[in-house]
Amino acid sequence: MRIPKNWVPSIAGKIVNNLLKKELAEPAVPVETLIAETERLLLEELMVEDRINDEVRQILKKFEPEIEKGRLDYRKLFDMTKQKIVRERNVIL
C-alpha cells in the first residue's frame, strides 16, 4: 500500500462529502454508511499490490534452493513474476 491506512477514513470522508456538496450523488443510505463503504472499497483497492506481492512470494518459495545457492537472483525473479501477474490480470499499480 502506498499511503498509510490511517489516511483512508479521511480520504473516504472527503470523497463522499465532495460528491454530496457538488450534488453529483444523492445518497440512498445514511452518509456514515456511504463513507464506511467508500473506506472499505479504497482499502480493498489499495491492498491489491500487497496481495500480488504475497502471491509472488508464495510462487518463489518453490525456487528457494536455487535462490539460496546463488543460481537465481530473488529480486529479479520477484520483479519478473510480479510483472507477469500484473500483465495477465490487467492490474494498474
VEXFI-377862 format. One line per field, with one value per residue: residue in three letters; residue number from 1; x, y, z of N, C-alpha, C in turn. Coordinates in nm, 3 decimals, decimal comma. Layout:
REM residues N
rest	[ALA | ...]
nr	[NUM | ...]
nc1	[X | ...]
nc2	[Y | ...]
nc3	[Z | ...]
cac1	[X | ...]
cac2	[Y | ...]
cac3	[Z | ...]
cc1	[X | ...]
cc2	[Y | ...]
cc3	[Z | ...]
REM end
This chain:
REM residues 93
rest	[MET | ARG | ILE | PRO | LYS | ASN | TRP | VAL | PRO | SER | ILE | ALA | GLY | LYS | ILE | VAL | ASN | ASN | LEU | LEU | LYS | LYS | GLU | LEU | ALA | GLU | PRO | ALA | VAL | PRO | VAL | GLU | THR | LEU | ILE | ALA | GLU | THR | GLU | ARG | LEU | LEU | LEU | GLU | GLU | LEU | MET | VAL | GLU | ASP | ARG | ILE | ASN | ASP | GLU | VAL | ARG | GLN | ILE | LEU | LYS | LYS | PHE | GLU | PRO | GLU | ILE | GLU | LYS | GLY | ARG | LEU | ASP | TYR | ARG | LYS | LEU | PHE | ASP | MET | THR | LYS | GLN | LYS | ILE | VAL | ARG | GLU | ARG | ASN | VAL | ILE | LEU]
nr	[1 | 2 | 3 | 4 | 5 | 6 | 7 | 8 | 9 | 10 | 11 | 12 | 13 | 14 | 15 | 16 | 17 | 18 | 19 | 20 | 21 | 22 | 23 | 24 | 25 | 26 | 27 | 28 | 29 | 30 | 31 | 32 | 33 | 34 | 35 | 36 | 37 | 38 | 39 | 40 | 41 | 42 | 43 | 44 | 45 | 46 | 47 | 48 | 49 | 50 | 51 | 52 | 53 | 54 | 55 | 56 | 57 | 58 | 59 | 60 | 61 | 62 | 63 | 64 | 65 | 66 | 67 | 68 | 69 | 70 | 71 | 72 | 73 | 74 | 75 | 76 | 77 | 78 | 79 | 80 | 81 | 82 | 83 | 84 | 85 | 86 | 87 | 88 | 89 | 90 | 91 | 92 | 93]
nc1	[0,084 | 0,056 | -0,012 | -0,059 | -0,262 | -0,415 | -0,490 | -0,698 | -0,975 | -1,013 | -0,974 | -1,183 | -1,403 | -1,373 | -1,407 | -1,675 | -1,812 | -1,744 | -1,866 | -2,135 | -2,163 | -2,122 | -2,341 | -2,331 | -2,404 | -2,671 | -2,745 | -2,872 | -2,860 | -2,763 | -2,521 | -2,296 | -2,283 | -2,231 | -1,979 | -1,833 | -1,850 | -1,719 | -1,467 | -1,403 | -1,393 | -1,181 | -0,966 | -0,961 | -0,887 | -0,640 | -0,494 | -0,438 | -0,181 | -0,030 | -0,141 | -0,070 | 0,210 | 0,238 | 0,146 | 0,343 | 0,565 | 0,488 | 0,490 | 0,762 | 0,874 | 0,901 | 1,137 | 1,336 | 1,570 | 1,744 | 1,772 | 1,896 | 2,138 | 2,252 | 2,209 | 1,991 | 1,856 | 1,685 | 1,551 | 1,531 | 1,380 | 1,151 | 1,056 | 1,012 | 0,818 | 0,612 | 0,549 | 0,456 | 0,221 | 0,076 | 0,042 | -0,108 | -0,345 | -0,431 | -0,385 | -0,352 | -0,094]
nc2	[-0,117 | 0,218 | 0,448 | 0,557 | 0,352 | 0,484 | 0,718 | 0,664 | 0,673 | 0,953 | 1,033 | 0,892 | 1,016 | 1,278 | 1,236 | 1,143 | 1,358 | 1,570 | 1,480 | 1,489 | 1,760 | 1,888 | 1,802 | 1,571 | 1,325 | 1,147 | 1,034 | 0,712 | 0,582 | 0,622 | 0,883 | 0,815 | 0,540 | 0,533 | 0,655 | 0,466 | 0,242 | 0,343 | 0,375 | 0,105 | 0,009 | 0,164 | 0,073 | -0,194 | -0,170 | -0,047 | -0,248 | -0,432 | -0,450 | -0,541 | -0,796 | -0,917 | -0,913 | -1,091 | -1,324 | -1,361 | -1,409 | -1,657 | -1,814 | -1,803 | -1,949 | -2,207 | -2,208 | -2,172 | -2,334 | -2,303 | -2,028 | -1,978 | -2,105 | -1,934 | -1,947 | -1,829 | -1,499 | -1,347 | -1,094 | -1,015 | -1,227 | -1,192 | -0,939 | -0,993 | -1,197 | -1,067 | -0,863 | -1,022 | -1,133 | -0,898 | -0,808 | -1,024 | -1,004 | -0,755 | -0,537 | -0,221 | -0,062]
nc3	[0,000 | -0,082 | 0,054 | 0,393 | 0,606 | 0,798 | 0,679 | 0,512 | 0,614 | 0,631 | 0,364 | 0,239 | 0,360 | 0,262 | -0,014 | -0,031 | 0,091 | -0,086 | -0,323 | -0,246 | -0,173 | -0,416 | -0,542 | -0,698 | -0,637 | -0,484 | -0,180 | -0,096 | 0,130 | 0,478 | 0,532 | 0,685 | 0,646 | 0,376 | 0,369 | 0,516 | 0,346 | 0,121 | 0,232 | 0,280 | 0,016 | -0,088 | 0,072 | -0,007 | -0,277 | -0,253 | -0,138 | -0,331 | -0,455 | -0,240 | -0,201 | -0,443 | -0,418 | -0,201 | -0,323 | -0,519 | -0,355 | -0,250 | -0,482 | -0,546 | -0,343 | -0,424 | -0,559 | -0,377 | -0,301 | -0,528 | -0,533 | -0,288 | -0,330 | -0,500 | -0,767 | -0,881 | -0,899 | -0,651 | -0,631 | -0,901 | -1,006 | -0,851 | -0,938 | -1,213 | -1,202 | -1,069 | -1,253 | -1,461 | -1,351 | -1,308 | -1,573 | -1,681 | -1,536 | -1,592 | -1,418 | -1,268 | -1,115]
cac1	[0,000 | 0,141 | -0,048 | -0,087 | -0,401 | -0,488 | -0,538 | -0,813 | -1,104 | -1,019 | -0,991 | -1,319 | -1,495 | -1,362 | -1,466 | -1,821 | -1,860 | -1,733 | -1,971 | -2,264 | -2,161 | -2,135 | -2,466 | -2,302 | -2,463 | -2,777 | -2,734 | -2,991 | -2,830 | -2,703 | -2,389 | -2,196 | -2,275 | -2,167 | -1,837 | -1,775 | -1,837 | -1,614 | -1,342 | -1,378 | -1,353 | -1,048 | -0,870 | -0,953 | -0,812 | -0,502 | -0,429 | -0,414 | -0,038 | 0,016 | -0,184 | 0,014 | 0,342 | 0,228 | 0,134 | 0,475 | 0,649 | 0,449 | 0,538 | 0,908 | 0,917 | 0,935 | 1,271 | 1,425 | 1,704 | 1,825 | 1,799 | 1,993 | 2,268 | 2,303 | 2,186 | 1,885 | 1,850 | 1,550 | 1,491 | 1,498 | 1,268 | 1,034 | 1,007 | 0,961 | 0,695 | 0,511 | 0,508 | 0,377 | 0,088 | 0,011 | 0,001 | -0,213 | -0,468 | -0,460 | -0,389 | -0,275 | -0,037]
cac2	[0,000 | 0,336 | 0,552 | 0,496 | 0,310 | 0,579 | 0,827 | 0,618 | 0,729 | 1,095 | 1,040 | 0,846 | 1,122 | 1,390 | 1,196 | 1,142 | 1,495 | 1,648 | 1,435 | 1,539 | 1,906 | 1,929 | 1,740 | 1,471 | 1,200 | 1,161 | 0,910 | 0,633 | 0,527 | 0,727 | 0,928 | 0,737 | 0,410 | 0,560 | 0,679 | 0,338 | 0,158 | 0,404 | 0,340 | -0,037 | -0,004 | 0,222 | -0,020 | -0,313 | -0,135 | -0,017 | -0,371 | -0,519 | -0,473 | -0,625 | -0,934 | -0,967 | -0,939 | -1,215 | -1,434 | -1,380 | -1,474 | -1,798 | -1,878 | -1,813 | -2,047 | -2,329 | -2,193 | -2,136 | -2,396 | -2,243 | -1,891 | -1,983 | -2,147 | -1,824 | -1,972 | -1,738 | -1,371 | -1,335 | -0,965 | -1,017 | -1,320 | -1,130 | -0,835 | -1,055 | -1,270 | -0,967 | -0,801 | -1,120 | -1,139 | -0,769 | -0,809 | -1,124 | -0,961 | -0,617 | -0,456 | -0,097 | -0,037]
cac3	[0,000 | -0,099 | 0,151 | 0,524 | 0,629 | 0,881 | 0,594 | 0,433 | 0,658 | 0,594 | 0,218 | 0,209 | 0,401 | 0,169 | -0,142 | -0,017 | 0,116 | -0,209 | -0,416 | -0,197 | -0,177 | -0,557 | -0,587 | -0,800 | -0,590 | -0,386 | -0,104 | -0,066 | 0,262 | 0,561 | 0,489 | 0,756 | 0,577 | 0,248 | 0,398 | 0,557 | 0,226 | 0,041 | 0,300 | 0,253 | -0,125 | -0,102 | 0,132 | -0,093 | -0,397 | -0,214 | -0,094 | -0,447 | -0,473 | -0,128 | -0,228 | -0,553 | -0,361 | -0,123 | -0,418 | -0,580 | -0,255 | -0,244 | -0,605 | -0,543 | -0,243 | -0,498 | -0,612 | -0,267 | -0,305 | -0,632 | -0,493 | -0,178 | -0,386 | -0,581 | -0,910 | -0,926 | -0,829 | -0,595 | -0,666 | -1,043 | -1,020 | -0,790 | -1,029 | -1,337 | -1,169 | -1,037 | -1,379 | -1,537 | -1,289 | -1,334 | -1,714 | -1,701 | -1,471 | -1,632 | -1,297 | -1,272 | -0,982]
cc1	[0,089 | 0,105 | -0,079 | -0,235 | -0,480 | -0,535 | -0,669 | -0,946 | -1,120 | -1,044 | -1,133 | -1,421 | -1,492 | -1,425 | -1,618 | -1,873 | -1,851 | -1,840 | -2,107 | -2,271 | -2,182 | -2,261 | -2,444 | -2,358 | -2,570 | -2,782 | -2,870 | -2,976 | -2,772 | -2,560 | -2,278 | -2,175 | -2,202 | -2,016 | -1,769 | -1,754 | -1,729 | -1,477 | -1,305 | -1,329 | -1,212 | -0,941 | -0,850 | -0,867 | -0,665 | -0,424 | -0,398 | -0,266 | 0,018 | -0,020 | -0,101 | 0,153 | 0,343 | 0,221 | 0,269 | 0,568 | 0,618 | 0,500 | 0,689 | 0,960 | 0,959 | 1,081 | 1,374 | 1,563 | 1,797 | 1,864 | 1,907 | 2,132 | 2,328 | 2,282 | 2,082 | 1,886 | 1,706 | 1,482 | 1,446 | 1,378 | 1,139 | 0,972 | 0,946 | 0,829 | 0,582 | 0,459 | 0,422 | 0,234 | 0,010 | -0,040 | -0,117 | -0,347 | -0,510 | -0,477 | -0,304 | -0,227 | 0,007]
cc2	[0,124 | 0,451 | 0,485 | 0,464 | 0,414 | 0,703 | 0,791 | 0,674 | 0,876 | 1,111 | 1,000 | 0,954 | 1,240 | 1,358 | 1,205 | 1,283 | 1,583 | 1,609 | 1,491 | 1,692 | 1,957 | 1,871 | 1,645 | 1,334 | 1,232 | 1,031 | 0,844 | 0,566 | 0,641 | 0,759 | 0,848 | 0,600 | 0,425 | 0,582 | 0,548 | 0,246 | 0,212 | 0,371 | 0,195 | -0,057 | 0,052 | 0,127 | -0,143 | -0,284 | -0,109 | -0,142 | -0,466 | -0,551 | -0,561 | -0,771 | -0,996 | -1,000 | -1,068 | -1,336 | -1,465 | -1,450 | -1,624 | -1,875 | -1,902 | -1,909 | -2,178 | -2,327 | -2,158 | -2,203 | -2,332 | -2,100 | -1,889 | -2,023 | -2,039 | -1,844 | -1,875 | -1,613 | -1,348 | -1,206 | -0,963 | -1,110 | -1,259 | -1,028 | -0,893 | -1,125 | -1,173 | -0,901 | -0,894 | -1,127 | -1,011 | -0,763 | -0,903 | -1,078 | -0,820 | -0,525 | -0,332 | -0,070 | 0,107]
cc3	[0,000 | -0,006 | 0,284 | 0,541 | 0,708 | 0,802 | 0,524 | 0,484 | 0,619 | 0,444 | 0,180 | 0,244 | 0,305 | 0,034 | -0,134 | 0,002 | -0,007 | -0,310 | -0,375 | -0,207 | -0,319 | -0,622 | -0,704 | -0,761 | -0,488 | -0,307 | -0,078 | 0,070 | 0,347 | 0,516 | 0,557 | 0,691 | 0,445 | 0,267 | 0,435 | 0,436 | 0,134 | 0,100 | 0,272 | 0,110 | -0,149 | -0,047 | 0,045 | -0,216 | -0,365 | -0,175 | -0,211 | -0,462 | -0,362 | -0,152 | -0,341 | -0,500 | -0,279 | -0,214 | -0,483 | -0,482 | -0,245 | -0,366 | -0,597 | -0,436 | -0,309 | -0,544 | -0,505 | -0,274 | -0,409 | -0,597 | -0,386 | -0,228 | -0,476 | -0,729 | -0,967 | -0,839 | -0,782 | -0,640 | -0,813 | -1,068 | -0,966 | -0,885 | -1,156 | -1,312 | -1,141 | -1,165 | -1,464 | -1,482 | -1,318 | -1,477 | -1,736 | -1,645 | -1,506 | -1,512 | -1,319 | -1,130 | -0,969]
REM end
